[in-house]
Amino acid sequence: MTGIQPGLTVRGFGHHELPVADWLCTCGRHERTRGRRAVIELTTRARVQPCPHTTPAASGRAAA
């Protein structure tokens, strides 16, 4: 996959559609959520810099 920039994309809010959010992290991890509550939750925790998946705190949580 080339040419796609890391970031958060949200579609469907306010258009009588099912909201959808895509988050592409700088580490390459992709996450998609659907539904108002799930999209809001993702927008509150999504970060592009620094990567939350490769920080020492993230690896410590995974090991616990």
Buried (B, 14 or more C-beta within 10 A) or exposed (E): EEEEEBEBEBEBEEEEEEBBBBBBBBEEEEEEBEEEEBBBEBBEEBBBEEBBBEEEEBEEEEEE
